[in-house]
């Protein structure tokens, strides 16, 4: 199914073709119809350029979000591992840090 924008662009192309053809066959090629058609073609070209730029930006943004989500899952797993290790550390209640506690803290960096 064609999108609404595709129908609009198709209609504008038909209008452009009809305008140029009418001015040619009626002998009214004073330039105004062709200028209008050329400006319309420029507008269509600019809209297509913007659509392409927007689509590219969306693809890049989606890739960035996927990378962030993957990093988030990885960090959540590491945090879970560190919490489990801290929970089973026999020296967890001591006022000073043991070797294993220091290693866990160093992994956080």
Secondary structure, DSSP 8 states (H G I E B T S, - for coil): ---HHHHHHHHHHHHHHHHHHHHHHTT--SSHHHHHHHHHHHHHHHHHHHHHHHHHHHHHHHHHHHHHHHHHHHHHHHHHHHHHHHHH-TTTTSSS--HHHHHHHHHH-
